[in-house]
Amino acid sequence: MKAIVSVKRAVDYNVRIQVKPDGSGVVTEGVKHSMNPFDEIAMEEAVRLKEKGKITEIIAVTIGGAKNEETLRTALAFGATRAIHVKDDGGIEPLTAARALAAIFKKEGAQLLIAGKQAIDDDANQTGQMVAGLLDIAQATFAGKVDIEGNKATVVREVDAGLETLEVDLPAVITADLRLNEPRYLKLPDIMKAKRIAIEATTLAELGVTAAPPVKTLKTTPPPSRSKGVMVKTVDELVAALKAKGLA
């Protein structure tokens, strides 16, 4: 069974995000980037399923410019079998990414797509669902546990009311939530080995994919600064302070 894993290059989660002075977006130049954390979880889950003998081949896919090759090298160090780089220097909308992933899924004859539930740069939470829609296959999002037996996948997912268990027929799309697993630390030998693996390159045009119209960002603003806290000594002072703010 082939599994496709989508991996995206995003601003590292440890970086303090700064808004550009003109409000046109956030500063990405000169800041550390790494694999989207939810995609790391997706890759780890694919590797674990491969180690259990549930899938035989993992194909890591990324879409973007030349620097995205670093993300694929990380995926190969995790244990991906192959890596495909869809080269495009423009802004990649979720629908464009979904079209590209759907095209590769069909071309490779894959049975499973595992992706992070969302990317931490735009928090769109759309691509996985769009891929399932384009391919007209089952989907199980926000996965906290995944089991595969034969041509079926059992997924325990988090919902507002608690946990929900779904059984879906393969082929299917599964998106990884935070509690699905804890990604492994990469070992130096695996990192060095990944540097020697050839990365397959393609383009949207070669995949027969048309880029979706770009979403226009009107303005980006930082969150308001937190106001200074108020110290109270008694419950009466606390109630008075809450009443003063109209909260009690």
C-alpha beads as a LAMMPS data file, in Angstrom:
LAMMPS data file: protein, C-alpha beads

248 atoms
247 bonds

1 atom types
1 bond types

-500.0 500.0 xlo xhi
-500.0 500.0 ylo yhi
-500.0 500.0 zlo zhi

Masses

1 110.0

Atoms # bond

1 1 1 0.000 0.000 0.000
2 1 1 1.309 3.439 -0.954
3 1 1 0.803 6.393 1.357
4 1 1 1.215 10.037 0.389
5 1 1 2.269 12.425 3.163
6 1 1 1.939 16.153 2.594
7 1 1 4.708 18.218 4.215
8 1 1 4.792 22.013 4.247
9 1 1 7.590 24.453 5.017
10 1 1 6.401 27.023 7.561
11 1 1 7.857 29.566 9.950
12 1 1 9.259 27.629 12.897
13 1 1 6.860 27.434 15.834
14 1 1 9.498 28.900 18.172
15 1 1 9.756 32.111 16.141
16 1 1 7.963 35.181 17.448
17 1 1 5.841 36.338 14.519
18 1 1 6.166 39.993 13.511
19 1 1 3.733 41.898 11.282
20 1 1 5.224 43.868 8.401
21 1 1 5.151 47.661 8.918
22 1 1 2.786 48.139 5.965
23 1 1 0.360 45.492 7.261
24 1 1 0.673 43.393 4.089
25 1 1 1.502 40.210 5.980
26 1 1 3.967 38.745 8.442
27 1 1 7.742 38.847 8.203
28 1 1 9.121 35.625 6.699
29 1 1 12.455 36.825 5.352
30 1 1 15.447 35.973 7.520
31 1 1 13.473 33.896 10.032
32 1 1 13.859 30.198 10.749
33 1 1 11.582 27.819 8.858
34 1 1 10.937 24.134 9.478
35 1 1 8.410 21.426 8.688
36 1 1 4.908 22.291 9.841
37 1 1 4.518 20.554 13.257
38 1 1 1.253 18.817 12.321
39 1 1 2.935 17.465 9.174
40 1 1 5.725 16.075 11.361
41 1 1 3.046 14.168 13.272
42 1 1 1.557 12.934 9.980
43 1 1 4.988 11.746 8.797
44 1 1 5.689 10.010 12.110
45 1 1 2.363 8.174 11.890
46 1 1 3.097 7.027 8.340
47 1 1 6.502 5.704 9.421
48 1 1 4.938 3.843 12.362
49 1 1 2.374 2.258 10.044
50 1 1 5.190 1.223 7.710
51 1 1 7.099 -0.287 10.630
52 1 1 3.961 -2.304 11.485
53 1 1 3.779 -3.569 7.901
54 1 1 0.486 -1.779 7.198
55 1 1 1.906 0.312 4.338
56 1 1 4.851 -0.449 2.091
57 1 1 5.853 2.897 0.609
58 1 1 5.761 6.485 1.907
59 1 1 5.901 9.313 -0.612
60 1 1 6.527 12.751 0.887
61 1 1 5.191 15.645 -1.179
62 1 1 5.818 19.362 -0.825
63 1 1 4.772 22.315 -2.973
64 1 1 6.748 25.549 -3.251
65 1 1 10.122 27.078 -4.024
66 1 1 13.654 25.727 -3.862
67 1 1 13.954 26.062 -0.071
68 1 1 11.194 23.475 0.349
69 1 1 13.758 20.807 -0.516
70 1 1 14.973 21.075 3.095
71 1 1 11.528 19.962 4.247
72 1 1 11.653 16.927 1.977
73 1 1 15.109 16.039 3.316
74 1 1 13.619 16.072 6.805
75 1 1 10.795 13.803 5.642
76 1 1 13.319 11.381 4.132
77 1 1 15.276 11.395 7.401
78 1 1 12.051 10.455 9.206
79 1 1 11.733 7.411 6.951
80 1 1 9.923 8.448 3.769
81 1 1 10.697 6.134 0.858
82 1 1 10.527 8.786 -1.857
83 1 1 10.113 12.543 -2.114
84 1 1 8.326 14.628 -4.745
85 1 1 8.835 18.389 -5.039
86 1 1 6.123 20.282 -6.905
87 1 1 8.084 23.387 -7.809
88 1 1 6.257 26.702 -7.761
89 1 1 7.538 30.073 -6.580
90 1 1 4.123 31.696 -6.194
91 1 1 1.806 31.718 -3.211
92 1 1 0.138 28.329 -2.836
93 1 1 -3.549 28.479 -1.971
94 1 1 -5.096 25.471 -0.154
95 1 1 -7.136 24.578 -3.247
96 1 1 -4.021 24.611 -5.428
97 1 1 -2.238 22.334 -2.960
98 1 1 -5.268 20.032 -2.849
99 1 1 -5.392 19.787 -6.645
100 1 1 -1.683 18.937 -6.802
101 1 1 -1.938 16.321 -4.045
102 1 1 -5.013 14.777 -5.673
103 1 1 -3.175 14.554 -9.009
104 1 1 -0.160 12.839 -7.407
105 1 1 -2.448 10.534 -5.416
106 1 1 -4.095 9.306 -8.627
107 1 1 -0.818 9.139 -10.572
108 1 1 0.854 7.028 -7.878
109 1 1 -2.166 4.801 -7.270
110 1 1 -1.972 5.549 -3.544
111 1 1 -4.434 4.241 -0.994
112 1 1 -3.846 6.710 1.814
113 1 1 -3.061 10.398 2.215
114 1 1 -1.915 11.528 5.650
115 1 1 -1.534 15.247 6.284
116 1 1 -1.392 17.600 9.222
117 1 1 -4.829 18.902 10.140
118 1 1 -3.610 22.446 9.408
119 1 1 -0.487 24.507 8.834
120 1 1 0.539 26.884 11.603
121 1 1 1.169 29.764 9.185
122 1 1 -2.374 30.220 7.854
123 1 1 -4.352 27.794 10.079
124 1 1 -6.628 27.189 7.077
125 1 1 -7.515 23.541 7.875
126 1 1 -8.788 23.018 4.321
127 1 1 -6.348 21.040 2.182
128 1 1 -7.033 17.519 3.474
129 1 1 -10.784 17.935 3.175
130 1 1 -10.442 19.390 -0.324
131 1 1 -8.305 16.459 -1.486
132 1 1 -10.958 14.008 -0.276
133 1 1 -13.620 16.016 -2.091
134 1 1 -11.668 16.183 -5.343
135 1 1 -10.950 12.447 -5.279
136 1 1 -14.437 11.552 -3.966
137 1 1 -12.959 9.328 -1.257
138 1 1 -13.493 8.966 2.487
139 1 1 -11.921 11.322 5.009
140 1 1 -11.250 11.205 8.743
141 1 1 -9.978 14.472 10.174
142 1 1 -8.369 15.413 13.533
143 1 1 -7.111 11.883 14.090
144 1 1 -5.892 11.020 17.585
145 1 1 -5.410 7.305 16.858
146 1 1 -5.159 5.369 13.597
147 1 1 -5.425 1.622 12.985
148 1 1 -5.385 -0.003 9.553
149 1 1 -6.614 -3.514 8.912
150 1 1 -7.006 -4.735 5.361
151 1 1 -8.774 -2.111 3.270
152 1 1 -10.275 -0.282 6.244
153 1 1 -8.943 2.396 8.591
154 1 1 -10.273 2.952 12.103
155 1 1 -9.728 6.492 13.333
156 1 1 -10.397 7.910 16.791
157 1 1 -10.867 11.651 16.454
158 1 1 -11.425 14.529 18.828
159 1 1 -14.764 16.352 18.666
160 1 1 -16.384 18.940 20.934
161 1 1 -18.262 16.264 22.870
162 1 1 -15.207 14.055 23.405
163 1 1 -13.969 11.230 21.178
164 1 1 -15.553 9.788 18.050
165 1 1 -14.527 6.542 16.336
166 1 1 -14.878 6.259 12.570
167 1 1 -14.269 3.321 10.259
168 1 1 -13.581 4.323 6.657
169 1 1 -12.855 2.334 3.527
170 1 1 -9.575 2.908 1.753
171 1 1 -8.586 4.899 -0.226
172 1 1 -8.993 7.700 2.285
173 1 1 -7.587 10.962 3.594
174 1 1 -6.570 11.201 7.255
175 1 1 -5.470 14.443 8.917
176 1 1 -3.334 14.317 12.040
177 1 1 -4.171 16.063 15.297
178 1 1 -1.734 17.024 18.035
179 1 1 -2.247 13.934 20.228
180 1 1 -1.818 11.332 17.490
181 1 1 1.840 10.763 18.394
182 1 1 5.102 12.416 19.399
183 1 1 7.524 12.663 16.455
184 1 1 10.881 10.972 16.932
185 1 1 14.190 12.811 17.197
186 1 1 16.083 12.473 13.953
187 1 1 19.440 10.702 14.140
188 1 1 22.505 12.072 12.380
189 1 1 23.020 8.929 10.235
190 1 1 19.426 9.214 8.975
191 1 1 19.906 12.919 8.198
192 1 1 23.111 12.202 6.269
193 1 1 21.498 9.308 4.402
194 1 1 18.571 11.558 3.404
195 1 1 20.967 14.010 1.762
196 1 1 21.968 11.332 -0.755
197 1 1 18.450 10.385 -1.861
198 1 1 17.312 11.873 -5.165
199 1 1 14.239 14.104 -5.010
200 1 1 11.742 13.871 -7.864
201 1 1 10.750 17.235 -9.310
202 1 1 7.570 18.205 -11.122
203 1 1 5.387 21.265 -11.709
204 1 1 1.715 22.123 -11.518
205 1 1 1.587 22.205 -15.320
206 1 1 3.098 18.732 -15.617
207 1 1 0.483 17.467 -13.188
208 1 1 -2.264 19.110 -15.222
209 1 1 -3.156 21.378 -12.309
210 1 1 -4.408 24.932 -12.634
211 1 1 -3.562 27.264 -9.746
212 1 1 -6.558 28.548 -7.817
213 1 1 -7.218 32.303 -7.799
214 1 1 -5.204 33.938 -5.006
215 1 1 -6.947 35.106 -1.861
216 1 1 -6.372 38.839 -1.404
217 1 1 -5.188 39.853 2.055
218 1 1 -6.543 43.305 2.865
219 1 1 -4.611 43.920 6.055
220 1 1 -2.663 42.085 8.744
221 1 1 -2.540 43.444 12.283
222 1 1 -0.909 42.102 15.449
223 1 1 -3.140 41.140 18.387
224 1 1 -3.775 43.932 20.890
225 1 1 -1.359 44.213 23.796
226 1 1 -2.552 42.659 27.008
227 1 1 -3.617 45.192 29.605
228 1 1 -1.919 45.256 32.965
229 1 1 -3.420 42.972 35.581
230 1 1 -5.117 44.253 38.726
231 1 1 -4.177 42.849 42.144
232 1 1 -6.963 42.476 44.697
233 1 1 -6.687 41.473 48.315
234 1 1 -10.228 40.359 49.147
235 1 1 -13.214 38.762 47.468
236 1 1 -15.154 42.023 47.878
237 1 1 -12.454 43.897 45.933
238 1 1 -12.582 41.232 43.218
239 1 1 -16.393 41.525 42.914
240 1 1 -16.147 45.326 42.803
241 1 1 -13.519 45.181 40.073
242 1 1 -15.627 42.802 38.007
243 1 1 -18.693 45.006 38.405
244 1 1 -16.675 48.028 37.322
245 1 1 -15.875 46.219 34.045
246 1 1 -19.457 45.062 33.613
247 1 1 -18.526 41.406 34.152
248 1 1 -20.577 40.729 37.258

Bonds

1 1 1 2
2 1 2 3
3 1 3 4
4 1 4 5
5 1 5 6
6 1 6 7
7 1 7 8
8 1 8 9
9 1 9 10
10 1 10 11
11 1 11 12
12 1 12 13
13 1 13 14
14 1 14 15
15 1 15 16
16 1 16 17
17 1 17 18
18 1 18 19
19 1 19 20
20 1 20 21
21 1 21 22
22 1 22 23
23 1 23 24
24 1 24 25
25 1 25 26
26 1 26 27
27 1 27 28
28 1 28 29
29 1 29 30
30 1 30 31
31 1 31 32
32 1 32 33
33 1 33 34
34 1 34 35
35 1 35 36
36 1 36 37
37 1 37 38
38 1 38 39
39 1 39 40
40 1 40 41
41 1 41 42
42 1 42 43
43 1 43 44
44 1 44 45
45 1 45 46
46 1 46 47
47 1 47 48
48 1 48 49
49 1 49 50
50 1 50 51
51 1 51 52
52 1 52 53
53 1 53 54
54 1 54 55
55 1 55 56
56 1 56 57
57 1 57 58
58 1 58 59
59 1 59 60
60 1 60 61
61 1 61 62
62 1 62 63
63 1 63 64
64 1 64 65
65 1 65 66
66 1 66 67
67 1 67 68
68 1 68 69
69 1 69 70
70 1 70 71
71 1 71 72
72 1 72 73
73 1 73 74
74 1 74 75
75 1 75 76
76 1 76 77
77 1 77 78
78 1 78 79
79 1 79 80
80 1 80 81
81 1 81 82
82 1 82 83
83 1 83 84
84 1 84 85
85 1 85 86
86 1 86 87
87 1 87 88
88 1 88 89
89 1 89 90
90 1 90 91
91 1 91 92
92 1 92 93
93 1 93 94
94 1 94 95
95 1 95 96
96 1 96 97
97 1 97 98
98 1 98 99
99 1 99 100
100 1 100 101
101 1 101 102
102 1 102 103
103 1 103 104
104 1 104 105
105 1 105 106
106 1 106 107
107 1 107 108
108 1 108 109
109 1 109 110
110 1 110 111
111 1 111 112
112 1 112 113
113 1 113 114
114 1 114 115
115 1 115 116
116 1 116 117
117 1 117 118
118 1 118 119
119 1 119 120
120 1 120 121
121 1 121 122
122 1 122 123
123 1 123 124
124 1 124 125
125 1 125 126
126 1 126 127
127 1 127 128
128 1 128 129
129 1 129 130
130 1 130 131
131 1 131 132
132 1 132 133
133 1 133 134
134 1 134 135
135 1 135 136
136 1 136 137
137 1 137 138
138 1 138 139
139 1 139 140
140 1 140 141
141 1 141 142
142 1 142 143
143 1 143 144
144 1 144 145
145 1 145 146
146 1 146 147
147 1 147 148
148 1 148 149
149 1 149 150
150 1 150 151
151 1 151 152
152 1 152 153
153 1 153 154
154 1 154 155
155 1 155 156
156 1 156 157
157 1 157 158
158 1 158 159
159 1 159 160
160 1 160 161
161 1 161 162
162 1 162 163
163 1 163 164
164 1 164 165
165 1 165 166
166 1 166 167
167 1 167 168
168 1 168 169
169 1 169 170
170 1 170 171
171 1 171 172
172 1 172 173
173 1 173 174
174 1 174 175
175 1 175 176
176 1 176 177
177 1 177 178
178 1 178 179
179 1 179 180
180 1 180 181
181 1 181 182
182 1 182 183
183 1 183 184
184 1 184 185
185 1 185 186
186 1 186 187
187 1 187 188
188 1 188 189
189 1 189 190
190 1 190 191
191 1 191 192
192 1 192 193
193 1 193 194
194 1 194 195
195 1 195 196
196 1 196 197
197 1 197 198
198 1 198 199
199 1 199 200
200 1 200 201
201 1 201 202
202 1 202 203
203 1 203 204
204 1 204 205
205 1 205 206
206 1 206 207
207 1 207 208
208 1 208 209
209 1 209 210
210 1 210 211
211 1 211 212
212 1 212 213
213 1 213 214
214 1 214 215
215 1 215 216
216 1 216 217
217 1 217 218
218 1 218 219
219 1 219 220
220 1 220 221
221 1 221 222
222 1 222 223
223 1 223 224
224 1 224 225
225 1 225 226
226 1 226 227
227 1 227 228
228 1 228 229
229 1 229 230
230 1 230 231
231 1 231 232
232 1 232 233
233 1 233 234
234 1 234 235
235 1 235 236
236 1 236 237
237 1 237 238
238 1 238 239
239 1 239 240
240 1 240 241
241 1 241 242
242 1 242 243
243 1 243 244
244 1 244 245
245 1 245 246
246 1 246 247
247 1 247 248
